[in-house]
Amino acid sequence: MNQLVWLRSDLRLHDNFALRKAWSQAKASGGEVYAVFLVSQSQWQGHNLGLPKRDFIARQLVQLSADLASHGIELRLLQAPLFADAPAVLADFAAGKQISDVYWQAECGWDERQRDDQVSSQLAGIGINAHINHDRSLVHPDQVLTHSGTPYKVFTAFKKNWLSALIAQWQMPKASVGKQDKKIKKTKKYAALDVQSLYLSSELPGDYQHLHALWPTGEDEAQRRLNNFLQHSVRDYQAQRDFPAVAGTSTLSPYLAAGVIGPRQCLAAWLNEAQGDWFEPAMQTWLNELAWRDFYYYVMWHFPKVSKNLPFQDKTRAVQWRKAPKDFSAWCEGKTGVPLVDAAMAQLNQTGWMHNRLRMVVASYLTKNLFIDWRLGEAYFMQRLVDADFAANNGGWQWSASTGTDAAPYFRVFNPVLQSQRFDAQGEFIRAWLPELAQLNNKHIHQPPSAERGLYPAPLVDLKLSRRSAIEAFAEL
């Protein structure tokens, strides 16, 4: 009885539930394990999945292919341009390999869930069993409900129930699977996986090579970052995480988004480092981030509308966003005339990543000061982020735009100049990303006077007036 693992956002050997279940079943029945990854280029384009994330996935697949081959497991790339193609593609492969069971990790997006239902039906039609586990988050979304059986809409209430469920079901992460010794020699020739289909024909090598040094792939690299953060930074996390010039965050988000490391591995390492000091504020702050991650998957699971380009708060569908393509282009290019915003966008455009505090600042500026539709910013982030994750990205943008669950009240508008003065007081971050302003003193660098701007652009809008206008527009709802 041969087994098939359908990999998606769980690109790792360790603590991979689907891989472990397939391995156990094959070992018990004397069968073999195969692994596949579906390349859905057309669907990804429709979902705005950009080059940085696809390149990261491609490089991780190469590494994972070699890792799997060393265990005697072959990894194949299958072409399914649209999700609608997935049922037939998987069924054909499974039938050809005499597969009895297919295992995969559930995803929370509406399109992904529809695809998975269709795959399950297609497989059942030819006598193949589908096994779906929800290993993307620490707690299954259906395990965290109100007393009336409805989903939570506020994070604080969700977290209390989430923590109880997590404690009740907690299991330590599992090690890697064993080896199919008889297949190791045979599989070695498949270790060098050809991943060119993950790139568009218009994408040149120079477009992404610089990201390789910034974001090396592999489970060892993810584990190294986790260990380094927990041993050297986690106890300062609460105090330092808001300062973009300080290396105070874990930088694990690309590895979690692609499943190079799993949330259970992160939590287990956190528990080990805490050594009983679980309620220490600094330790709780990072646990809170894992809870927020689960919450955004939870929202997507229980409220499919957020996967359909709709706001969580229905009343905000009536917001009349400005149509200002020139202002939006200036925001994308980091030419708004607001130094912290422009420096943050430069960091995003050049590295595929942005500090979390700055994600809120630039999102607030786009949606409240420029009053441009949050969906445009959400799409741009998906195209540019190496850690692109639709649930977290959508949740963060809707929070900033005051359209989502746990949204910032509409009258809360981040002032990017005050944020700059508070979290980059010496202008270190701005100088690093906007060298044209490096000569300004610590006072002027946050809001350069006209006489000292040189070629740096003038502000697109007046911050006070645009803030007032946005508040009035929301108040009318």
Secondary structure, DSSP 4 states (H G I P E B T S, - for coil): -EEEEEESS---STT-HHHHHHHHHHHHHT--EEEEEEE-HHHHHHTT--HHHHHHHHHHHHHHHHHHHTTT-EEEEEE-SSGGGHHHHHHHHHHHTTEEEEEEE---SHHHHHHHHHHHHHHHHTT-EEEEE--SSSS-GGGSB-TTS-B--SHHHHHHHHHHHHHHH--PPP------HHHHHHHGGGSS---GGGS-TT--GGGTHHHHHHS--SHHHHHHHHHHHHHHTGGGHHHHTT-TTS--S---HHHHHHTSS-HHHHHHHHHHHHTT-TTSHHHHHHHHHHHHHHHHHHHHHH-GGGGGT--SSGGGGG---B--HHHHHHHHHT-SS-HHHHHHHHHHHHHS---HHHHHHHHHIIIIIS-B-HHHHHHHHHHH-TT--HHHHHHHHHHHHT-STTPPPTT----HHHHHHHHSTT-HHHHHH-GGGTTS-TTGGGS--GGG-TTSPPPSS-HHHHHHHHHHHHHT-
